[in-house]
Amino acid sequence: MYYLSEIDENRKVNSTLFMSNGEKDIEYLGWDKEEKEKTGVFVDELPEQDETQEGDGLYLDDDNRPYWKYTGKPRENFEADMAEMAIDHEMRLSMLEIGLTE
């Protein structure tokens, strides 16, 4: 469970609190759930992020469901990261083939 708060006029979420024990965490913190729902939103899970796109942040739709908003641009370092991973993978395969590692 997550508590999303500090929601601005554009419905952008500026604070996210992970609550590992859900309702038990709310009780432990001494929160009145109805009172906290006036300034924030409780959700069970967050949507997955698209790692290939540059993000603008987490937003809430009209039904208080979270979604990631993207700038429309690809993430700058994504291609470089993928190339580096491919080089590392090739190096490990080469080391296995010549018997330097198991």
The first five atom37 places (N, CA, C, CB, O) and aatype in JSON, in Angstrom:
{
  "aatype": [12, 18, 18, 10, 15, 6, 9, 3, 6, 2, 1, 11, 19, 2, 15, 16, 10, 13, 12, 15, 2, 7, 6, 11, 3, 9, 6, 18, 10, 7, 17, 3, 11, 6, 6, 11, 6, 11, 16, 7, 19, 13, 19, 3, 6, 10, 14, 6, 5, 3, 6, 16, 5, 6, 7, 3, 7, 10, 18, 10, 3, 3, 3, 2, 1, 14, 18, 17, 11, 18, 16, 7, 11, 14, 1, 6, 2, 13, 6, 0, 3, 12, 0, 6, 12, 0, 9, 3, 8, 6, 12, 1, 10, 15, 12, 10, 6, 9, 7, 10, 16, 6],
  "atom_mask": [
    [1, 1, 1, 1, 1],
    [1, 1, 1, 1, 1],
    [1, 1, 1, 1, 1],
    [1, 1, 1, 1, 1],
    [1, 1, 1, 1, 1],
    [1, 1, 1, 1, 1],
    [1, 1, 1, 1, 1],
    [1, 1, 1, 1, 1],
    [1, 1, 1, 1, 1],
    [1, 1, 1, 1, 1],
    [1, 1, 1, 1, 1],
    [1, 1, 1, 1, 1],
    [1, 1, 1, 1, 1],
    [1, 1, 1, 1, 1],
    [1, 1, 1, 1, 1],
    [1, 1, 1, 1, 1],
    [1, 1, 1, 1, 1],
    [1, 1, 1, 1, 1],
    [1, 1, 1, 1, 1],
    [1, 1, 1, 1, 1],
    [1, 1, 1, 1, 1],
    [1, 1, 1, 0, 1],
    [1, 1, 1, 1, 1],
    [1, 1, 1, 1, 1],
    [1, 1, 1, 1, 1],
    [1, 1, 1, 1, 1],
    [1, 1, 1, 1, 1],
    [1, 1, 1, 1, 1],
    [1, 1, 1, 1, 1],
    [1, 1, 1, 0, 1],
    [1, 1, 1, 1, 1],
    [1, 1, 1, 1, 1],
    [1, 1, 1, 1, 1],
    [1, 1, 1, 1, 1],
    [1, 1, 1, 1, 1],
    [1, 1, 1, 1, 1],
    [1, 1, 1, 1, 1],
    [1, 1, 1, 1, 1],
    [1, 1, 1, 1, 1],
    [1, 1, 1, 0, 1],
    [1, 1, 1, 1, 1],
    [1, 1, 1, 1, 1],
    [1, 1, 1, 1, 1],
    [1, 1, 1, 1, 1],
    [1, 1, 1, 1, 1],
    [1, 1, 1, 1, 1],
    [1, 1, 1, 1, 1],
    [1, 1, 1, 1, 1],
    [1, 1, 1, 1, 1],
    [1, 1, 1, 1, 1],
    [1, 1, 1, 1, 1],
    [1, 1, 1, 1, 1],
    [1, 1, 1, 1, 1],
    [1, 1, 1, 1, 1],
    [1, 1, 1, 0, 1],
    [1, 1, 1, 1, 1],
    [1, 1, 1, 0, 1],
    [1, 1, 1, 1, 1],
    [1, 1, 1, 1, 1],
    [1, 1, 1, 1, 1],
    [1, 1, 1, 1, 1],
    [1, 1, 1, 1, 1],
    [1, 1, 1, 1, 1],
    [1, 1, 1, 1, 1],
    [1, 1, 1, 1, 1],
    [1, 1, 1, 1, 1],
    [1, 1, 1, 1, 1],
    [1, 1, 1, 1, 1],
    [1, 1, 1, 1, 1],
    [1, 1, 1, 1, 1],
    [1, 1, 1, 1, 1],
    [1, 1, 1, 0, 1],
    [1, 1, 1, 1, 1],
    [1, 1, 1, 1, 1],
    [1, 1, 1, 1, 1],
    [1, 1, 1, 1, 1],
    [1, 1, 1, 1, 1],
    [1, 1, 1, 1, 1],
    [1, 1, 1, 1, 1],
    [1, 1, 1, 1, 1],
    [1, 1, 1, 1, 1],
    [1, 1, 1, 1, 1],
    [1, 1, 1, 1, 1],
    [1, 1, 1, 1, 1],
    [1, 1, 1, 1, 1],
    [1, 1, 1, 1, 1],
    [1, 1, 1, 1, 1],
    [1, 1, 1, 1, 1],
    [1, 1, 1, 1, 1],
    [1, 1, 1, 1, 1],
    [1, 1, 1, 1, 1],
    [1, 1, 1, 1, 1],
    [1, 1, 1, 1, 1],
    [1, 1, 1, 1, 1],
    [1, 1, 1, 1, 1],
    [1, 1, 1, 1, 1],
    [1, 1, 1, 1, 1],
    [1, 1, 1, 1, 1],
    [1, 1, 1, 0, 1],
    [1, 1, 1, 1, 1],
    [1, 1, 1, 1, 1],
    [1, 1, 1, 1, 1]
  ],
  "atom_positions": [
    [[0.85, -1.17, 0.0], [0.0, 0.0, 0.0], [0.9, 1.24, 0.0], [-0.97, -0.01, 1.22], [1.96, 1.25, 0.62]],
    [[0.45, 2.27, -0.71], [1.17, 3.54, -0.78], [0.24, 4.67, -0.36], [1.72, 3.79, -2.21], [-0.97, 4.62, -0.6]],
    [[0.82, 5.69, 0.27], [0.09, 6.9, 0.57], [0.68, 8.01, -0.29], [0.15, 7.25, 2.11], [1.85, 8.37, -0.12]],
    [[-0.11, 8.54, -1.2], [0.33, 9.59, -2.11], [-0.21, 10.91, -1.58], [-0.16, 9.32, -3.57], [-1.41, 11.05, -1.34]],
    [[0.68, 11.88, -1.4], [0.24, 13.16, -0.85], [0.99, 14.32, -1.51], [0.46, 13.19, 0.69], [1.72, 14.13, -2.48]],
    [[0.79, 15.49, -0.98], [1.35, 16.72, -1.55], [0.99, 16.8, -3.03], [2.89, 16.78, -1.36], [1.86, 16.97, -3.89]],
    [[-0.29, 16.68, -3.32], [-0.81, 16.67, -4.69], [-1.09, 18.12, -5.1], [-2.1, 15.79, -4.81], [-1.87, 18.81, -4.45]],
    [[-0.45, 18.56, -6.19], [-0.61, 19.96, -6.6], [-1.86, 20.14, -7.48], [0.64, 20.44, -7.36], [-2.62, 19.2, -7.69]],
    [[-2.05, 21.36, -7.98], [-3.26, 21.69, -8.75], [-3.31, 20.94, -10.09], [-3.32, 23.18, -9.0], [-4.39, 20.82, -10.67]],
    [[-2.18, 20.44, -10.58], [-2.15, 19.66, -11.82], [-2.32, 18.17, -11.56], [-0.85, 19.91, -12.55], [-2.24, 17.36, -12.49]],
    [[-2.56, 17.8, -10.3], [-2.75, 16.42, -9.85], [-1.44, 15.64, -9.85], [-3.76, 15.71, -10.74], [-1.44, 14.41, -9.91]],
    [[-0.31, 16.37, -9.76], [1.0, 15.71, -9.66], [1.25, 15.34, -8.2], [2.13, 16.64, -10.2], [1.04, 16.15, -7.3]],
    [[1.71, 14.11, -7.99], [2.03, 13.6, -6.66], [3.46, 13.98, -6.33], [1.82, 12.05, -6.58], [4.38, 13.65, -7.08]],
    [[3.65, 14.68, -5.22], [4.99, 15.12, -4.84], [5.56, 14.36, -3.64], [4.98, 16.59, -4.53], [6.71, 14.58, -3.26]],
    [[4.78, 13.47, -3.05], [5.26, 12.67, -1.93], [4.61, 11.29, -1.99], [4.96, 13.36, -0.58], [3.39, 11.16, -2.12]],
    [[5.45, 10.27, -1.89], [4.97, 8.88, -1.92], [5.54, 8.15, -0.72], [5.38, 8.17, -3.25], [6.75, 8.13, -0.51]],
    [[4.66, 7.56, 0.07], [5.08, 6.8, 1.25], [4.67, 5.35, 1.08], [4.48, 7.41, 2.55], [3.48, 5.06, 0.97]],
    [[5.65, 4.44, 1.07], [5.36, 3.01, 1.0], [5.01, 2.51, 2.38], [6.57, 2.21, 0.42], [5.75, 2.74, 3.34]],
    [[3.89, 1.83, 2.5], [3.43, 1.3, 3.78], [3.43, -0.22, 3.68], [2.0, 1.85, 4.16], [2.49, -0.81, 3.14]],
    [[4.47, -0.84, 4.18], [4.67, -2.27, 3.99], [3.58, -3.11, 4.64], [6.0, -2.67, 4.55], [3.26, -4.2, 4.15]],
    [[3.0, -2.63, 5.73], [1.97, -3.4, 6.42], [0.57, -2.81, 6.23], [2.29, -3.48, 7.89], [-0.36, -3.18, 6.95]],
    [[0.42, -1.92, 5.29], [-0.89, -1.37, 4.95], [-1.66, -0.79, 6.12], [0.0, 0.0, 0.0], [-1.21, 0.17, 6.75]],
    [[-2.8, -1.36, 6.41], [-3.68, -0.86, 7.47], [-2.98, -0.85, 8.84], [-4.95, -1.7, 7.54], [-3.22, 0.03, 9.66]],
    [[-2.12, -1.83, 9.07], [-1.4, -1.87, 10.35], [-0.49, -0.66, 10.5], [-0.59, -3.17, 10.47], [-0.34, -0.13, 11.6]],
    [[0.13, -0.23, 9.39], [0.98, 0.97, 9.44], [0.16, 2.21, 9.77], [1.7, 1.17, 8.1], [0.6, 3.07, 10.54]],
    [[-1.03, 2.29, 9.2], [-1.91, 3.44, 9.47], [-2.25, 3.48, 10.96], [-3.21, 3.36, 8.62], [-2.21, 4.54, 11.58]],
    [[-2.58, 2.33, 11.51], [-2.89, 2.25, 12.95], [-1.66, 2.58, 13.79], [-3.42, 0.85, 13.31], [-1.76, 3.32, 14.77]],
    [[-0.5, 2.03, 13.4], [0.73, 2.26, 14.14], [1.09, 3.74, 14.18], [1.87, 1.46, 13.51], [1.54, 4.25, 15.22]],
    [[0.89, 4.44, 13.07], [1.2, 5.87, 13.0], [0.15, 6.73, 13.71], [1.32, 6.3, 11.54], [0.35, 7.92, 13.93]],
    [[-0.97, 6.1, 14.07], [-2.03, 6.84, 14.75], [-2.81, 7.74, 13.82], [0.0, 0.0, 0.0], [-3.41, 8.73, 14.25]],
    [[-2.81, 7.41, 12.53], [-3.52, 8.22, 11.55], [-5.01, 7.91, 11.54], [-2.93, 8.0, 10.16], [-5.42, 6.76, 11.74]],
    [[-5.8, 8.92, 11.31], [-7.22, 8.74, 11.01], [-7.3, 8.63, 9.49], [-8.11, 9.95, 11.58], [-7.06, 9.61, 8.78]],
    [[-7.62, 7.45, 8.98], [-7.58, 7.21, 7.54], [-8.47, 8.18, 6.77], [-8.01, 5.77, 7.24], [-8.07, 8.7, 5.72]],
    [[-9.67, 8.43, 7.27], [-10.57, 9.35, 6.58], [-10.0, 10.76, 6.54], [-11.94, 9.37, 7.27], [-10.18, 11.47, 5.54]],
    [[-9.32, 11.17, 7.59], [-8.71, 12.5, 7.64], [-7.55, 12.58, 6.63], [-8.2, 12.81, 9.07], [-7.41, 13.59, 5.94]],
    [[-6.74, 11.53, 6.54], [-5.61, 11.5, 5.61], [-6.08, 11.47, 4.15], [-4.72, 10.3, 5.9], [-5.38, 11.96, 3.26]],
    [[-7.25, 10.88, 3.9], [-7.77, 10.81, 2.54], [-8.24, 12.17, 2.04], [-8.91, 9.81, 2.48], [-8.49, 12.34, 0.85]],
    [[-8.38, 13.14, 2.94], [-8.75, 14.5, 2.53], [-7.58, 15.2, 1.86], [-9.25, 15.31, 3.73], [-7.78, 16.09, 1.03]],
    [[-6.36, 14.82, 2.23], [-5.17, 15.48, 1.68], [-4.3, 14.55, 0.85], [-4.35, 16.05, 2.81], [-3.28, 14.98, 0.31]],
    [[-4.68, 13.29, 0.73], [-3.89, 12.33, -0.03], [-4.73, 11.15, -0.46], [0.0, 0.0, 0.0], [-5.95, 11.14, -0.28]],
    [[-4.07, 10.16, -1.03], [-4.77, 8.99, -1.57], [-4.0, 7.73, -1.17], [-4.91, 9.1, -3.11], [-2.78, 7.7, -1.26]],
    [[-4.72, 6.71, -0.75], [-4.14, 5.39, -0.49], [-4.37, 4.52, -1.72], [-4.76, 4.73, 0.8], [-5.5, 4.43, -2.21]],
    [[-3.31, 3.89, -2.22], [-3.43, 2.97, -3.36], [-2.68, 1.69, -3.03], [-2.88, 3.62, -4.68], [-1.7, 1.7, -2.29]],
    [[-3.15, 0.59, -3.6], [-2.51, -0.7, -3.33], [-1.17, -0.85, -4.03], [-3.43, -1.83, -3.75], [-0.23, -1.41, -3.46]],
    [[-1.07, -0.35, -5.25], [0.19, -0.47, -5.98], [0.34, 0.67, -6.96], [0.28, -1.82, -6.7], [-0.63, 1.34, -7.33]],
    [[1.59, 0.89, -7.38], [1.89, 1.91, -8.37], [2.04, 1.25, -9.73], [3.16, 2.7, -7.99], [2.48, 0.1, -9.81]],
    [[1.7, 1.95, -10.8], [1.9, 1.37, -12.13], [3.39, 1.25, -12.44], [1.19, 2.22, -13.21], [4.21, 1.97, -11.87]],
    [[3.73, 0.35, -13.34], [5.13, 0.18, -13.74], [5.57, 1.37, -14.58], [5.32, -1.13, -14.53], [4.78, 1.94, -15.34]],
    [[6.83, 1.73, -14.43], [7.38, 2.83, -15.21], [7.96, 2.31, -16.52], [8.46, 3.57, -14.42], [8.45, 1.18, -16.58]],
    [[7.9, 3.14, -17.55], [8.55, 2.84, -18.82], [9.95, 3.42, -18.74], [7.76, 3.41, -20.05], [10.13, 4.63, -18.84]],
    [[10.94, 2.56, -18.56], [12.32, 2.99, -18.35], [12.94, 3.64, -19.58], [13.15, 1.83, -17.92], [13.99, 4.27, -19.47]],
    [[12.3, 3.48, -20.75], [12.88, 4.03, -21.97], [12.51, 5.49, -22.19], [12.45, 3.21, -23.16], [13.12, 6.16, -23.02]],
    [[11.51, 6.0, -21.44], [11.05, 7.36, -21.64], [11.43, 8.26, -20.47], [9.55, 7.37, -21.84], [11.5, 7.82, -19.33]],
    [[11.67, 9.52, -20.78], [11.95, 10.51, -19.75], [10.64, 10.84, -19.02], [12.6, 11.8, -20.37], [9.66, 11.22, -19.65]],
    [[10.64, 10.69, -17.72], [9.42, 10.88, -16.95], [9.21, 12.29, -16.45], [0.0, 0.0, 0.0], [10.17, 13.02, -16.19]],
    [[7.95, 12.65, -16.31], [7.58, 13.94, -15.76], [7.07, 13.79, -14.33], [6.53, 14.63, -16.64], [6.89, 14.77, -13.62]],
    [[6.82, 12.54, -13.92], [6.38, 12.31, -12.56], [5.13, 11.46, -12.47], [0.0, 0.0, 0.0], [4.57, 11.02, -13.47]],
    [[4.71, 11.24, -11.24], [3.52, 10.45, -10.95], [2.33, 11.39, -10.79], [3.72, 9.59, -9.66], [2.42, 12.4, -10.09]],
    [[1.23, 11.07, -11.45], [0.03, 11.89, -11.43], [-1.17, 11.03, -11.05], [-0.21, 12.58, -12.8], [-1.1, 9.8, -11.07]],
    [[-2.28, 11.69, -10.69], [-3.54, 11.01, -10.41], [-4.55, 11.38, -11.47], [-4.06, 11.37, -9.0], [-4.66, 12.55, -11.86]],
    [[-5.32, 10.38, -11.94], [-6.4, 10.7, -12.87], [-7.63, 11.14, -12.08], [-6.73, 9.48, -13.79], [-7.56, 11.27, -10.86]],
    [[-8.74, 11.36, -12.75], [-9.95, 11.85, -12.09], [-10.53, 10.87, -11.08], [-11.01, 12.17, -13.12], [-11.25, 11.27, -10.17]],
    [[-10.2, 9.58, -11.23], [-10.68, 8.56, -10.3], [-9.64, 8.22, -9.23], [-11.07, 7.3, -11.05], [-9.75, 7.19, -8.56]],
    [[-8.63, 9.09, -9.08], [-7.54, 8.91, -8.1], [-6.72, 7.66, -8.34], [-8.1, 8.88, -6.71], [-6.22, 7.05, -7.39]],
    [[-6.58, 7.27, -9.6], [-5.69, 6.17, -9.95], [-4.37, 6.77, -10.41], [-6.31, 5.25, -11.07], [-4.36, 7.68, -11.23]],
    [[-3.24, 6.27, -9.89], [-1.95, 6.82, -10.27], [-1.52, 6.38, -11.66], [-0.9, 6.43, -9.26], [-1.81, 5.26, -12.09]],
    [[-0.82, 7.26, -12.35], [-0.22, 6.93, -13.64], [1.04, 7.77, -13.82], [-1.23, 7.18, -14.81], [1.17, 8.86, -13.25]],
    [[1.97, 7.24, -14.6], [3.21, 7.97, -14.89], [3.0, 8.82, -16.11], [4.41, 6.99, -15.1], [2.47, 8.36, -17.12]],
    [[3.41, 10.07, -16.03], [3.34, 10.98, -17.17], [4.74, 11.13, -17.73], [2.73, 12.37, -16.76], [5.71, 11.27, -16.99]],
    [[4.84, 11.11, -19.05], [6.14, 11.18, -19.71], [6.24, 12.44, -20.56], [6.37, 9.93, -20.57], [5.22, 12.98, -21.0]],
    [[7.45, 12.9, -20.79], [7.68, 14.11, -21.58], [7.57, 13.84, -23.07], [9.05, 14.69, -21.26], [7.48, 14.79, -23.86]],
    [[7.57, 12.59, -23.48], [7.52, 12.25, -24.89], [8.91, 12.06, -25.49], [0.0, 0.0, 0.0], [9.04, 11.68, -26.66]],
    [[9.93, 12.33, -24.7], [11.31, 12.17, -25.17], [11.86, 10.84, -24.63], [12.2, 13.36, -24.71], [11.51, 10.42, -23.53]],
    [[12.72, 10.2, -25.41], [13.38, 9.0, -24.87], [14.36, 9.38, -23.77], [14.11, 8.22, -26.0], [14.93, 10.47, -23.79]],
    [[14.54, 8.49, -22.82], [15.5, 8.75, -21.75], [16.9, 8.87, -22.35], [15.46, 7.63, -20.68], [17.3, 8.03, -23.15]],
    [[17.62, 9.9, -21.97], [18.92, 10.22, -22.59], [19.91, 9.06, -22.55], [19.53, 11.41, -21.91], [20.53, 8.75, -23.57]],
    [[20.07, 8.44, -21.42], [21.12, 7.44, -21.26], [20.65, 6.02, -21.52], [21.67, 7.52, -19.87], [21.42, 5.08, -21.33]],
    [[19.41, 5.83, -21.97], [18.89, 4.48, -22.13], [19.69, 3.7, -23.16], [17.42, 4.53, -22.52], [20.08, 2.56, -22.9]],
    [[19.94, 4.29, -24.33], [20.69, 3.59, -25.38], [22.12, 3.29, -24.91], [20.72, 4.42, -26.68], [22.64, 2.2, -25.16]],
    [[22.75, 4.25, -24.24], [24.11, 4.04, -23.74], [24.12, 2.94, -22.7], [24.68, 5.34, -23.13], [25.04, 2.11, -22.69]],
    [[23.13, 2.9, -21.84], [23.04, 1.85, -20.82], [22.9, 0.48, -21.47], [21.86, 2.11, -19.88], [23.53, -0.48, -21.04]],
    [[22.08, 0.39, -22.5], [21.87, -0.88, -23.19], [23.16, -1.33, -23.89], [20.72, -0.77, -24.21], [23.5, -2.51, -23.87]],
    [[23.89, -0.4, -24.5], [25.14, -0.74, -25.17], [26.17, -1.24, -24.15], [25.71, 0.49, -25.93], [26.88, -2.21, -24.41]],
    [[26.23, -0.59, -23.01], [27.16, -1.01, -21.96], [26.82, -2.4, -21.45], [27.15, 0.0, -20.8], [27.71, -3.21, -21.2]],
    [[25.52, -2.68, -21.29], [25.1, -4.01, -20.84], [25.49, -5.07, -21.87], [23.59, -4.04, -20.58], [25.91, -6.16, -21.5]],
    [[25.34, -4.76, -23.16], [25.7, -5.72, -24.21], [27.2, -6.01, -24.19], [25.28, -5.18, -25.59], [27.62, -7.16, -24.34]],
    [[28.01, -4.97, -23.99], [29.46, -5.16, -23.93], [29.83, -6.04, -22.73], [30.19, -3.79, -23.84], [30.65, -6.94, -22.85]],
    [[29.22, -5.76, -21.57], [29.48, -6.58, -20.38], [29.1, -8.03, -20.62], [28.71, -6.03, -19.17], [29.82, -8.95, -20.22]],
    [[27.96, -8.24, -21.26], [27.49, -9.59, -21.54], [28.47, -10.32, -22.46], [26.08, -9.54, -22.18], [28.8, -11.48, -22.22]],
    [[28.93, -9.65, -23.51], [29.89, -10.25, -24.43], [31.19, -10.6, -23.71], [30.18, -9.3, -25.6], [31.78, -11.65, -23.96]],
    [[31.63, -9.73, -22.82], [32.87, -9.98, -22.06], [32.72, -11.22, -21.19], [33.24, -8.74, -21.18], [33.63, -12.05, -21.13]],
    [[31.59, -11.35, -20.53], [31.37, -12.53, -19.67], [31.32, -13.81, -20.49], [30.07, -12.38, -18.87], [31.88, -14.83, -20.08]],
    [[30.67, -13.76, -21.66], [30.63, -14.95, -22.52], [32.03, -15.33, -22.98], [29.72, -14.7, -23.74], [32.38, -16.51, -23.01]],
    [[32.81, -14.33, -23.35], [34.18, -14.61, -23.8], [35.0, -15.25, -22.69], [34.86, -13.31, -24.28], [35.77, -16.19, -22.94]],
    [[34.84, -14.75, -21.46], [35.58, -15.31, -20.34], [35.16, -16.74, -20.07], [35.38, -14.46, -19.09], [36.0, -17.57, -19.71]],
    [[33.89, -17.05, -20.23], [33.41, -18.42, -20.07], [34.0, -19.34, -21.15], [31.86, -18.46, -20.11], [34.42, -20.46, -20.87]],
    [[34.01, -18.83, -22.38], [34.49, -19.65, -23.5], [35.96, -20.01, -23.38], [34.27, -18.93, -24.81], [36.35, -21.12, -23.74]],
    [[36.79, -19.1, -22.87], [38.22, -19.41, -22.76], [38.59, -20.0, -21.41], [39.05, -18.17, -23.01], [39.76, -20.29, -21.16]],
    [[37.58, -20.18, -20.54], [37.8, -20.86, -19.28], [38.37, -20.04, -18.17], [0.0, 0.0, 0.0], [38.93, -20.6, -17.22]],
    [[38.26, -18.7, -18.23], [38.77, -17.85, -17.15], [37.81, -17.79, -15.97], [39.01, -16.43, -17.68], [38.21, -17.43, -14.86]],
    [[36.59, -18.16, -16.19], [35.59, -18.15, -15.12], [34.6, -19.28, -15.34], [34.84, -16.78, -15.05], [34.53, -19.87, -16.42]],
    [[33.85, -19.57, -14.31], [32.86, -20.66, -14.42], [31.46, -20.1, -14.45], [32.99, -21.64, -13.26], [30.5, -20.86, -14.54]]
  ]
}
